[in-house]
Amino acid sequence: MKPKAAAKPKSKKVASKKSDAKNGYAGLVELRLYVAGQTPKSLAALANLKKICDAHLTGRYKVHVIDLVKTPQLAQGDQILAIPTLVRKLPVPIRKIIGDLSDLERVLVGLNLRETGIVN
C-alpha cells in the first residue's frame, strides 16, 4: 500500500501588474459623465469628452453617460451637485470636473493626464 501524498495547499492567485496589463486593466481610466437630457452644454460635454479620450486615452478608457433626467437617483452616489459633471472613478483617487469640458488644459490636469506646470 502506497502512502498518500501530502495535499498541496491551495494558493490564492495574486494579480500582478504584468497579468493586469495582459488582461487590459493596466492604465484603464473609468469615467462617468453626468448630463441632464440633450441640453447644449450636455451635448458639448459629451463631444469634448469623446475628442479628449480619442486623443489622449486611446484604448484605455470606459465612459458611462448617465442622464439624470432619466435616472436622477444616480446623482447621489457620486454627490453630483451641478451638471454636466465628469467623474473619474478609476484610477483612484476620484476626480470631478464640472462644465462642458471645453478647456482642454483644465480637463487634462483634472484627469491627471498632464502636470499643471506651476512651480512653487
PASEBA-1860 file (N, C-alpha, C; in nm, 3 decimals):
! residues 120
1> MKPKAAAK> 0.083/-0.118/0.000/0.000/0.000/0.000/0.088/0.125/0.000 ~ 0.063/0.215/-0.095/0.143/0.337/-0.106/0.092/0.442/-0.008 ~ 0.183/0.514/0.053/0.138/0.623/0.142/0.080/0.736/0.057 ~ -0.020/0.801/0.115/-0.083/0.913/0.044/0.013/1.031/0.038 ~ 0.015/1.094/-0.077/0.098/1.213/-0.090/0.029/1.328/-0.018 ~ 0.109/1.414/0.041/0.053/1.530/0.112/-0.018/1.620/0.012 ~ -0.134/1.664/0.052/-0.212/1.753/-0.036/-0.143/1.887/-0.048 ~ -0.141/1.936/-0.169/-0.081/2.068/-0.191/-0.176/2.175/-0.139
9> PKSKKVAS> -0.123/2.270/-0.065/-0.211/2.377/-0.019/-0.256/2.462/-0.138 ~ -0.381/2.502/-0.133/-0.432/2.587/-0.241/-0.378/2.727/-0.220 ~ -0.324/2.781/-0.325/-0.272/2.917/-0.315/-0.367/3.012/-0.386 ~ -0.378/3.128/-0.328/-0.462/3.231/-0.389/-0.383/3.299/-0.499 ~ -0.450/3.322/-0.608/-0.385/3.388/-0.720/-0.381/3.538/-0.691 ~ -0.263/3.593/-0.694/-0.247/3.736/-0.673/-0.216/3.799/-0.807 ~ -0.298/3.894/-0.845/-0.279/3.959/-0.974/-0.157/4.050/-0.969 ~ -0.076/4.040/-1.068/0.040/4.128/-1.077/0.013/4.232/-1.184
17> KKSDAKNG> 0.099/4.332/-1.186/0.084/4.437/-1.286/0.099/4.379/-1.427 ~ 0.187/4.278/-1.442/0.206/4.218/-1.573/0.079/4.147/-1.619 ~ 0.018/4.069/-1.530/-0.104/3.998/-1.571/-0.218/4.097/-1.593 ~ -0.221/4.205/-1.516/-0.323/4.307/-1.537/-0.307/4.370/-1.674 ~ -0.183/4.394/-1.715/-0.160/4.455/-1.846/-0.206/4.362/-1.957 ~ -0.182/4.231/-1.940/-0.226/4.135/-2.041/-0.377/4.131/-2.050 ~ -0.445/4.148/-1.937/-0.591/4.143/-1.934/-0.655/4.277/-1.970 ~ -0.575/4.380/-1.995/-0.629/4.507/-2.036/-0.669/4.600/-1.923
25> YAGLVELR> -0.628/4.571/-1.801/-0.666/4.654/-1.689/-0.565/4.764/-1.659 ~ -0.441/4.746/-1.694/-0.339/4.844/-1.663/-0.366/4.974/-1.738 ~ -0.371/5.082/-1.665/-0.391/5.211/-1.727/-0.534/5.242/-1.766 ~ -0.629/5.160/-1.723/-0.769/5.184/-1.758/-0.821/5.306/-1.684 ~ -0.886/5.394/-1.756/-0.948/5.512/-1.697/-1.099/5.495/-1.711 ~ -1.168/5.492/-1.598/-1.314/5.477/-1.599/-1.376/5.612/-1.568 ~ -1.459/5.658/-1.660/-1.520/5.791/-1.648/-1.672/5.780/-1.648 ~ -1.735/5.871/-1.573/-1.880/5.884/-1.576/-1.912/6.029/-1.607
33> LYVAGQTP> -1.993/6.049/-1.709/-2.036/6.184/-1.745/-2.182/6.197/-1.708 ~ -2.210/6.285/-1.613/-2.347/6.311/-1.571/-2.401/6.429/-1.651 ~ -2.514/6.408/-1.718/-2.578/6.510/-1.800/-2.726/6.517/-1.765 ~ -2.792/6.620/-1.819/-2.936/6.635/-1.799/-3.003/6.647/-1.935 ~ -3.036/6.535/-1.993/-3.102/6.537/-2.122/-3.010/6.581/-2.234 ~ -3.069/6.637/-2.338/-2.997/6.676/-2.458/-2.975/6.827/-2.464 ~ -2.935/6.888/-2.352/-2.910/7.031/-2.350/-2.782/7.062/-2.427 ~ -2.767/7.187/-2.474/-2.645/7.223/-2.546/-2.517/7.196/-2.465
41> KSLAALAN> -2.519/7.227/-2.334/-2.400/7.202/-2.252/-2.371/7.052/-2.239 ~ -2.475/6.972/-2.225/-2.457/6.828/-2.214/-2.399/6.770/-2.342 ~ -2.452/6.813/-2.455/-2.403/6.765/-2.584/-2.259/6.810/-2.607 ~ -2.228/6.934/-2.569/-2.091/6.985/-2.584/-1.995/6.906/-2.496 ~ -2.036/6.876/-2.373/-1.951/6.800/-2.282/-1.922/6.661/-2.338 ~ -2.024/6.596/-2.392/-2.006/6.463/-2.449/-1.913/6.467/-2.571 ~ -1.933/6.563/-2.658/-1.847/6.576/-2.777/-1.703/6.606/-2.737 ~ -1.685/6.696/-2.640/-1.549/6.730/-2.595/-1.482/6.611/-2.527
49> LKKICDAH> -1.558/6.536/-2.448/-1.502/6.418/-2.382/-1.458/6.314/-2.484 ~ -1.538/6.294/-2.587/-1.502/6.197/-2.691/-1.371/6.236/-2.759 ~ -1.355/6.365/-2.791/-1.232/6.413/-2.853/-1.112/6.392/-2.762 ~ -1.129/6.424/-2.634/-1.019/6.412/-2.538/-0.979/6.265/-2.523 ~ -1.076/6.178/-2.507/-1.046/6.035/-2.490/-0.980/5.976/-2.614 ~ -1.029/6.012/-2.731/-0.970/5.961/-2.855/-0.826/6.009/-2.873 ~ -0.797/6.131/-2.830/-0.664/6.188/-2.848/-0.565/6.146/-2.739 ~ -0.613/6.128/-2.615/-0.520/6.108/-2.504/-0.534/5.975/-2.431
57> LTGRYKVH> -0.640/5.901/-2.455/-0.662/5.775/-2.383/-0.698/5.659/-2.476 ~ -0.650/5.662/-2.596/-0.689/5.563/-2.696/-0.679/5.420/-2.641 ~ -0.794/5.352/-2.638/-0.799/5.214/-2.596/-0.784/5.190/-2.447 ~ -0.777/5.296/-2.368/-0.755/5.280/-2.224/-0.867/5.341/-2.141 ~ -0.986/5.355/-2.196/-1.091/5.422/-2.120/-1.226/5.355/-2.138 ~ -1.311/5.379/-2.038/-1.452/5.340/-2.042/-1.530/5.464/-2.002 ~ -1.632/5.496/-2.080/-1.717/5.612/-2.048/-1.860/5.564/-2.027 ~ -1.918/5.605/-1.916/-2.058/5.579/-1.888/-2.128/5.714/-1.886
65> VIDLVKTP> -2.226/5.734/-1.972/-2.303/5.858/-1.974/-2.430/5.833/-1.895 ~ -2.450/5.916/-1.793/-2.566/5.900/-1.705/-2.654/6.022/-1.720 ~ -2.775/5.999/-1.771/-2.872/6.106/-1.793/-2.958/6.117/-1.667 ~ -2.940/6.226/-1.594/-3.010/6.244/-1.468/-3.157/6.279/-1.486 ~ -3.199/6.309/-1.607/-3.342/6.328/-1.633/-3.411/6.191/-1.624 ~ -3.343/6.088/-1.673/-3.399/5.952/-1.671/-3.376/5.881/-1.539 ~ -3.259/5.900/-1.479/-3.225/5.831/-1.354/-3.164/5.927/-1.252 ~ -3.246/6.015/-1.194/-3.192/6.116/-1.100/-3.132/6.057/-0.973
73> QLAQGDQI> -3.175/5.937/-0.934/-3.124/5.877/-0.812/-2.974/5.845/-0.821 ~ -2.920/5.834/-0.941/-2.778/5.802/-0.958/-2.686/5.920/-0.922 ~ -2.741/6.039/-0.910/-2.661/6.156/-0.876/-2.609/6.149/-0.733 ~ -2.683/6.083/-0.647/-2.646/6.078/-0.505/-2.517/6.001/-0.482 ~ -2.496/5.892/-0.553/-2.379/5.809/-0.532/-2.247/5.883/-0.550 ~ -2.238/5.969/-0.650/-2.116/6.046/-0.674/-2.129/6.190/-0.627 ~ -2.234/6.219/-0.551/-2.258/6.353/-0.495/-2.252/6.461/-0.602 ~ -2.335/6.445/-0.704/-2.339/6.540/-0.815/-2.427/6.657/-0.777
81> LAIPTLVR> -2.371/6.777/-0.784/-2.445/6.898/-0.748/-2.469/6.988/-0.868 ~ -2.392/6.971/-0.974/-2.406/7.053/-1.094/-2.386/6.962/-1.215 ~ -2.442/7.004/-1.327/-2.427/6.925/-1.448/-2.394/7.017/-1.565 ~ -2.321/6.970/-1.663/-2.258/6.839/-1.670/-2.140/6.827/-1.574 ~ -2.119/6.706/-1.522/-2.006/6.675/-1.435/-1.941/6.546/-1.485 ~ -1.809/6.551/-1.497/-1.731/6.434/-1.532/-1.666/6.381/-1.405 ~ -1.682/6.251/-1.380/-1.622/6.187/-1.262/-1.525/6.080/-1.311 ~ -1.400/6.090/-1.266/-1.303/5.984/-1.296/-1.308/5.887/-1.178
89> KLPVPIRK> -1.362/5.767/-1.203/-1.373/5.665/-1.098/-1.244/5.586/-1.081 ~ -1.180/5.554/-1.192/-1.052/5.483/-1.189/-0.955/5.556/-1.279 ~ -0.830/5.564/-1.246/-0.769/5.519/-1.123/-0.807/5.611/-1.007 ~ -0.798/5.557/-0.887/-0.827/5.636/-0.769/-0.713/5.733/-0.746 ~ -0.729/5.846/-0.687/-0.850/5.896/-0.623/-0.951/5.947/-0.725 ~ -1.075/5.950/-0.682/-1.184/6.002/-0.767/-1.160/6.150/-0.791 ~ -1.180/6.192/-0.916/-1.165/6.334/-0.953/-1.293/6.378/-1.023 ~ -1.331/6.505/-1.004/-1.452/6.559/-1.067/-1.419/6.687/-1.141
97> IIGDLSDL> -1.483/6.702/-1.256/-1.470/6.823/-1.336/-1.611/6.866/-1.374 ~ -1.645/6.990/-1.342/-1.777/7.043/-1.373/-1.767/7.134/-1.494 ~ -1.861/7.121/-1.586/-1.865/7.209/-1.703/-1.869/7.130/-1.832 ~ -1.856/7.204/-1.943/-1.870/7.141/-2.075/-1.740/7.082/-2.130 ~ -1.634/7.084/-2.048/-1.505/7.023/-2.083/-1.438/7.089/-2.203 ~ -1.469/7.215/-2.228/-1.412/7.285/-2.343/-1.270/7.335/-2.317 ~ -1.230/7.350/-2.190/-1.095/7.394/-2.156/-1.006/7.270/-2.148 ~ -0.942/7.237/-2.260/-0.864/7.114/-2.272/-0.758/7.102/-2.163
105> ERVLVGLN> -0.683/7.207/-2.141/-0.575/7.202/-2.042/-0.630/7.172/-1.902 ~ -0.740/7.237/-1.867/-0.803/7.215/-1.736/-0.851/7.071/-1.721 ~ -0.907/7.015/-1.827/-0.956/6.877/-1.823/-0.839/6.780/-1.811 ~ -0.733/6.799/-1.887/-0.618/6.710/-1.880/-0.553/6.712/-1.742 ~ -0.541/6.831/-1.684/-0.487/6.842/-1.548/-0.584/6.779/-1.448 ~ -0.713/6.804/-1.466/-0.814/6.749/-1.376/-0.819/6.598/-1.378 ~ -0.795/6.539/-1.493/-0.794/6.392/-1.506/-0.656/6.334/-1.472 ~ -0.563/6.423/-1.438/-0.427/6.383/-1.405/-0.356/6.321/-1.524
113> LRETGIVN> -0.383/6.374/-1.642/-0.316/6.329/-1.764/-0.202/6.423/-1.802 ~ -0.196/6.538/-1.737/-0.091/6.635/-1.763/-0.061/6.709/-1.634 ~ 0.066/6.739/-1.613/0.106/6.816/-1.496/0.060/6.961/-1.512 ~ 0.046/7.031/-1.400/-0.003/7.169/-1.403/0.100/7.265/-1.460 ~ 0.227/7.235/-1.446/0.329/7.325/-1.496/0.356/7.441/-1.403 ~ 0.291/7.445/-1.290/0.309/7.553/-1.194/0.420/7.513/-1.099 ~ 0.519/7.602/-1.082/0.631/7.576/-0.992/0.616/7.667/-0.871 ~ 0.622/7.608/-0.753/0.612/7.687/-0.628/0.747/7.713/-0.571
END
